[in-house]
Amino acid sequence: MQKYSVFSLVKNALSNHQNWDLAWKDPTPKKEYDVVIIGGGGHGLATAYYLAKEHNITNVAIIEKGWIGGGNVGRNTTIIRSNYMHDDNALFSEFGMDLWRRMSQDLNYNVMFSPRGIINLAHSDAQMNTYARRGNSMRLNGIDAVLLNREEVKEIIPMADFSENVRFPIFGGLMQPSAGTARHDAVAWGYARQADDMGVDIIQNCEVIGFDLSAGKINGVRTSRGDIKAKKIGLCVAGSTNILAEKLNMTLPIETHLLQACVSEPVKPVLDKVVTFGAGHFYISQSDKGEMVMGGDLDGYNSYAQRGNLPTLQHVLTEGIAMMPFLSKLKMLRTWGGIMDMSMDGSPIIDKTHIEGLYLNCGWCYGGFKATPASGWTFAHTIAQDRVHELNAGYSLNRFNTGHLLDEKGLGTKTWIS
């Protein structure tokens, strides 16, 4: 574990990035590993880290087609929460919240976890009743939840539109005070550095082009940098899952879609919570730099491109201005897009597959970033023990055959169109 003195930090700050130590190595792939994790995003990095930390499995390779931090882990709105109603999602996510709270200490890397709280706004009596039900379910599972009336919401976010003739009047909201945000790229770098320090090989610019299968068992993976043998392989590639599944002759109950986000020019501190617009699908927070970070709905069509279109951004910003009119005065600085695999019920899949030695982690919909530590922890357990943990038992692939779906509206389920 690396340690830095005050003098070394000052020296590095003035060095113009020259002669910096590598945060993690760039090894040549070995011929064989105990476990290969395909995908060097947050979930893949976390899985490798917990394989080493919790199960003492260090002969592990992370194979990443691009570079660490170039995928969804660096293309999101950094929101962390566990405000779900169904037990499976609530308990899984709250376990993840515990990991978030101590992540900076565990990784010896500041991931800038900020438990600032999240408020889901309600715009009707029916929504207030729904939020009361969800809040009660959260509290039964040991998760903090506070039902706010109109005046309490107004005191917290006075910049919202509380006028009488507004199209979507604010009736109140549901708040999870312990929810918040974290720095997405810091999460990737922290997991990568610690995994590397524990013996994991992080292999970047290495594309999977096929698999070595025989008699229903996985034997290895074929890559752009040569063939690699492996006893076990974990697929952890977010929106690219179907591309790899096709190479394995697997058909999965997911679709790949594009989700855009944007940030405004920086302004002085005005919003110290994460707020969602209950009448549509819009969410907003303010970054440490003062930027207003905003996101909304999917682009509405299948895509593997990390770029979006203007109509969706117009829709997002229209909803934002309806909720907080002051946003109309701000200039937009930049936009970005991430690809994600949307499952049929809005909940993820963490499970073994019918192929011996092959494990699946996908279907995260809108919830990939906030699930990073819990996903990595449970996926590492599933791979190491060759059985699911009770926390991800409900996330089985077979539930789509049996009908035991986890249709959690709080996850932002898409409308499935086949």
C-alpha positions in Angstrom: 0.0 0.0 0.0 1.5 3.3 -1.1 2.0 6.1 1.4 2.7 9.8 0.6 4.1 12.5 2.8 3.1 16.1 2.6 6.4 17.0 0.9 5.9 14.3 -1.8 2.4 15.5 -2.5 3.7 19.1 -3.0 6.5 17.9 -5.2 4.0 15.9 -7.4 1.6 18.9 -7.5 4.4 21.1 -9.0 5.8 18.4 -11.3 3.5 19.0 -14.2 2.6 15.3 -14.1 6.2 14.3 -15.0 7.9 11.3 -13.4 4.8 10.2 -11.6 4.7 6.6 -10.4 2.2 4.4 -12.2 -1.0 3.9 -10.2 -1.1 0.3 -11.5 1.1 -1.8 -13.7 0.6 -2.6 -17.4 1.5 -6.3 -17.5 1.8 -8.7 -20.4 -1.0 -11.3 -20.1 0.0 -14.6 -18.6 -0.9 -17.8 -20.3 -3.3 -18.9 -17.6 -5.2 -17.5 -14.6 -7.4 -18.9 -12.0 -10.1 -16.2 -12.8 -10.4 -13.9 -15.7 -12.8 -10.9 -15.3 -13.9 -9.5 -18.6 -14.6 -5.8 -18.2 -12.4 -3.2 -16.4 -15.2 -1.0 -15.3 -16.3 -0.4 -11.7 -18.0 -3.8 -11.3 -15.1 -5.7 -12.8 -12.5 -3.9 -10.8 -14.5 -4.4 -7.6 -15.0 -8.1 -8.3 -11.2 -8.6 -8.7 -10.5 -6.6 -5.6 -12.9 -8.6 -3.5 -11.7 -11.9 -5.0 -8.3 -11.0 -3.6 -9.4 -9.4 -0.3 -12.2 -11.7 0.7 -11.3 -15.0 -0.9 -7.5 -14.8 -1.2 -7.7 -15.4 -5.0 -5.0 -13.3 -6.6 -4.1 -15.1 -9.8 -6.7 -12.9 -11.5 -6.7 -10.9 -14.7 -9.0 -8.0 -15.6 -9.3 -7.8 -19.4 -10.4 -4.4 -20.6 -11.1 -3.6 -24.3 -10.3 0.1 -23.8 -8.8 1.9 -20.7 -9.7 1.9 -17.1 -12.3 4.6 -16.5 -13.3 4.9 -20.1 -16.7 3.1 -19.9 -19.8 3.5 -17.8 -17.9 3.9 -14.5 -16.8 7.3 -15.8 -20.0 8.1 -17.7 -22.7 8.5 -15.1 -24.2 11.0 -12.6 -22.5 9.5 -9.5 -25.7 9.0 -7.5 -25.6 6.4 -4.6 -28.8 5.3 -2.8 -30.7 2.3 -1.4 -34.2 3.7 -1.4 -35.9 0.6 -2.8 -39.1 -1.1 -1.8 -38.6 -4.8 -2.6 -36.5 -6.7 0.0 -34.0 -8.1 -2.6 -33.1 -4.7 -3.9 -33.2 -2.9 -0.6 -31.0 -5.3 1.3 -28.5 -5.6 -1.5 -28.3 -1.9 -1.9 -28.0 -1.1 1.8 -25.2 -3.7 2.1 -23.6 -1.6 -0.7 -24.1 1.6 1.2 -22.1 0.1 4.1 -19.3 -0.6 1.7 -19.5 2.9 0.3 -19.2 4.4 3.8 -15.9 2.8 4.4 -14.6 2.6 0.8 -12.1 5.5 1.1 -10.5 3.8 4.2 -10.6 0.3 2.7 -9.0 1.4 -0.6 -6.7 4.1 1.0 -8.0 6.4 -1.8 -10.4 9.3 -1.4 -13.5 8.4 -3.5 -15.2 11.6 -2.3 -18.2 9.9 -0.9 -20.8 12.6 0.0 -23.8 11.4 2.0 -25.8 14.5 1.2 -29.2 12.9 0.9 -31.7 12.3 -1.9 -35.2 13.6 -2.3 -37.8 12.1 -4.7 -40.4 14.7 -5.3 -44.1 13.8 -5.3 -46.6 15.7 -7.4 -49.9 14.2 -6.4 -51.6 12.5 -3.4 -51.2 9.2 -5.2 -47.5 9.7 -5.4 -47.3 10.7 -1.7 -49.2 7.4 -0.8 -46.7 5.4 -3.0 -43.7 7.1 -1.3 -45.2 6.5 2.1 -45.4 2.8 1.3 -41.9 2.7 -0.1 -40.6 4.6 2.9 -42.2 2.2 5.3 -40.7 -0.8 3.5 -37.3 0.9 3.6 -37.5 1.4 7.4 -38.6 -2.2 7.9 -35.3 -3.1 6.2 -33.3 -0.8 8.4 -32.9 1.9 5.8 -33.4 5.6 6.7 -36.4 7.2 5.1 -38.2 10.5 5.8 -41.6 11.4 4.3 -41.6 15.2 3.7 -44.6 17.5 3.3 -44.7 20.4 0.9 -43.4 23.0 3.5 -40.5 20.7 4.5 -39.4 20.2 0.9 -39.7 24.0 0.3 -37.3 24.7 3.2 -34.7 22.3 1.8 -34.9 23.3 -1.9 -36.5 26.8 -2.0 -35.3 27.3 -5.6 -37.8 24.7 -6.9 -41.1 25.9 -8.4 -43.7 26.0 -5.6 -46.1 28.4 -7.4 -49.8 27.6 -7.3 -50.5 27.4 -11.1 -47.5 25.2 -12.0 -48.2 22.2 -14.1 -46.6 19.8 -11.6 -47.3 21.1 -8.1 -45.0 19.7 -5.4 -47.0 17.9 -2.7 -44.0 16.6 -0.8 -41.3 14.0 -1.2 -39.4 11.0 0.2 -35.9 11.6 1.4 -33.1 9.1 2.2 -30.7 11.3 4.2 -27.8 8.9 4.0 -27.8 8.7 0.2 -25.6 10.9 -1.9 -22.8 10.9 -4.5 -19.2 9.8 -5.0 -16.4 10.6 -7.5 -16.8 8.1 -10.2 -13.3 8.0 -11.7 -11.8 8.0 -8.2 -13.8 4.8 -7.5 -12.3 3.2 -10.6 -8.7 4.3 -9.8 -9.0 3.3 -6.1 -10.2 -0.2 -6.9 -7.6 -0.6 -9.8 -4.7 0.5 -7.6 -5.6 -1.8 -4.7 -6.4 -4.8 -7.0 -3.0 -4.3 -8.7 -1.3 -4.0 -5.3 -2.8 -7.3 -4.3 -1.5 -9.1 -7.4 -4.3 -8.8 -9.9 -3.2 -8.2 -13.5 -5.0 -5.3 -15.2 -4.7 -5.8 -18.9 -5.9 -2.8 -21.0 -6.5 -2.5 -24.7 -7.3 -6.1 -24.9 -10.4 -7.1 -26.8 -12.2 -10.4 -26.4 -12.7 -12.0 -29.8 -13.9 -15.5 -28.7 -14.0 -18.2 -26.1 -12.5 -21.7 -25.6 -15.4 -24.1 -24.8 -15.5 -27.8 -24.7 -18.1 -30.2 -23.3 -20.1 -27.4 -21.7 -17.1 -26.1 -19.8 -15.2 -22.8 -20.2 -11.5 -23.3 -20.7 -10.3 -19.8 -21.6 -10.7 -16.7 -23.7 -9.3 -15.6 -27.0 -8.2 -12.0 -27.1 -6.5 -9.5 -29.4 -3.4 -10.1 -27.3 -3.5 -13.9 -27.5 -5.3 -16.8 -25.9 -5.6 -17.0 -22.2 -6.5 -20.1 -20.2 -8.8 -19.7 -17.2 -10.5 -22.0 -14.7 -13.3 -19.4 -14.3 -14.5 -16.4 -16.3 -16.8 -13.6 -15.2 -18.6 -11.4 -17.7 -18.8 -7.9 -16.4 -19.1 -5.6 -19.4 -22.3 -3.6 -18.9 -23.8 -2.5 -22.2 -21.6 -4.8 -24.2 -23.0 -8.0 -22.6 -25.0 -9.1 -25.6 -21.9 -8.9 -27.8 -20.1 -11.4 -25.7 -23.2 -13.5 -25.1 -23.6 -13.9 -28.9 -20.0 -15.4 -29.1 -21.2 -18.0 -26.5 -24.5 -18.7 -28.3 -26.4 -17.2 -25.4 -29.6 -15.2 -25.7 -30.1 -12.9 -22.7 -33.3 -11.0 -21.5 -31.6 -7.6 -21.9 -31.3 -4.8 -24.4 -28.5 -2.3 -24.8 -29.6 1.4 -24.6 -27.9 4.8 -24.4 -28.3 7.1 -21.4 -27.2 10.7 -21.6 -26.3 13.2 -19.0 -25.0 16.8 -18.9 -23.5 19.5 -16.7 -24.0 23.2 -16.6 -21.4 25.9 -16.1 -20.4 26.1 -12.4 -22.3 28.3 -10.0 -22.1 29.0 -6.3 -23.4 26.4 -3.9 -27.2 26.3 -4.2 -28.2 22.6 -4.0 -26.8 20.3 -1.3 -29.1 17.3 -2.1 -29.7 15.0 -5.0 -33.3 15.7 -6.2 -35.4 13.7 -8.6 -38.5 15.0 -10.5 -41.3 12.6 -9.8 -43.6 13.8 -12.6 -41.0 12.6 -15.2 -37.6 11.1 -15.2 -35.1 13.8 -14.2 -32.4 14.0 -11.5 -30.0 16.7 -10.5 -27.2 17.3 -8.0 -24.4 19.9 -7.7 -20.8 18.8 -8.1 -17.9 19.9 -5.9 -16.9 22.2 -8.7 -20.3 23.9 -8.7 -21.6 22.3 -11.9 -25.3 21.2 -12.0 -25.2 17.5 -13.0 -28.4 16.4 -14.7 -29.8 13.2 -16.3 -33.0 11.7 -17.4 -34.5 9.1 -19.8 -32.9 6.8 -22.2 -32.6 7.9 -25.8 -35.3 5.5 -26.8 -33.5 3.3 -29.3 -31.0 0.4 -29.1 -27.4 1.6 -29.5 -23.8 0.7 -28.6 -22.6 4.3 -29.2 -21.4 6.4 -26.3 -23.0 9.5 -27.8 -26.6 10.7 -27.9 -28.9 13.1 -29.7 -30.2 16.6 -29.0 -34.0 15.8 -28.6 -33.3 13.7 -25.5 -31.2 16.5 -23.9 -33.9 18.9 -24.7 -36.4 16.7 -22.9 -34.1 16.4 -19.9 -33.5 20.1 -19.6 -37.2 20.9 -20.2 -38.1 18.7 -17.2 -35.3 20.3 -15.2 -36.5 23.9 -15.9 -40.1 22.8 -15.0 -38.8 21.7 -11.6 -36.1 24.5 -11.0 -36.7 27.5 -13.3 -33.3 29.1 -12.5 -31.7 26.4 -14.6 -32.9 28.2 -17.7 -30.3 30.9 -17.1 -27.3 28.5 -17.1 -25.1 27.5 -20.1 -24.5 23.8 -20.7 -20.8 22.9 -20.5 -20.7 19.3 -21.8 -22.7 16.2 -22.4 -21.8 12.5 -22.4 -23.5 9.1 -22.9 -23.1 5.7 -21.5 -24.4 2.3 -22.8 -26.2 0.0 -20.4 -28.0 -3.3 -20.6 -31.6 -2.9 -19.6 -33.3 -6.0 -18.1 -36.9 -6.9 -18.5 -37.8 -6.2 -14.9 -35.4 -3.4 -14.1 -33.3 -5.5 -11.8 -29.8 -7.0 -12.4 -28.5 -10.5 -13.0 -25.6 -11.9 -10.9 -25.5 -15.6 -11.4 -23.8 -18.8 -12.6 -24.7 -19.9 -16.2 -25.3 -23.2 -17.8 -21.7 -23.2 -18.9 -19.4 -24.6 -16.2 -17.0 -21.9 -15.0 -18.8 -19.0 -16.6 -20.5 -16.4 -14.5 -22.7 -13.5 -15.5 -23.1 -9.9 -14.1 -25.3 -7.7 -16.1 -28.7 -5.9 -16.5 -28.0 -3.0 -14.2 -30.3 -0.5 -16.0 -30.0 2.9 -14.4 -28.3 1.5 -11.2 -24.9 0.4 -12.2 -22.6 3.0 -10.5 -24.3 2.9 -7.1 -24.2 -0.9 -7.1 -20.4 -1.0 -7.7 -19.2 -2.3 -4.3 -22.1 -4.7 -3.6 -22.0 -6.0 -7.1 -18.3 -6.7 -6.9 -18.6 -8.2 -3.4 -21.4 -10.7 -4.3 -20.0 -11.5 -7.8 -16.7 -12.3 -6.2 -18.5 -14.6 -3.7 -20.4 -16.3 -6.5 -17.3 -16.9 -8.6 -15.1 -18.0 -5.6 -17.7 -20.3 -4.0 -19.4 -21.4 -7.2 -22.7 -20.5 -5.6 -24.7 -17.3 -5.2 -24.8 -15.4 -1.9 -28.1 -14.8 -0.2 -27.8 -11.1 -1.2 -27.9 -11.9 -4.9 -30.0 -15.0 -4.8 -32.9 -13.0 -6.2 -30.9 -11.9 -9.1 -30.9 -15.2 -10.9 -31.0 -15.6 -14.6 -33.7 -18.2 -14.3 -36.2 -15.8 -12.8 -37.2 -14.8 -16.3 -38.3 -18.4 -17.0 -40.1 -18.9 -13.7 -41.8 -15.5 -13.5 -40.2 -14.5 -10.2 -39.5 -11.0 -11.5 -38.3 -8.0 -9.4 -40.2 -5.2 -11.0 -38.8 -2.4 -8.9 -40.2 0.9 -10.1 -37.6 2.8 -8.1 -34.9 1.4 -10.4 -36.3 3.2 -13.4 -37.6 0.2 -15.3 -37.8 0.7 -19.1 -40.8 -0.2 -21.2 -39.9 -3.5 -22.8 -40.4 -3.6 -26.6 -39.6 -6.8 -28.3 
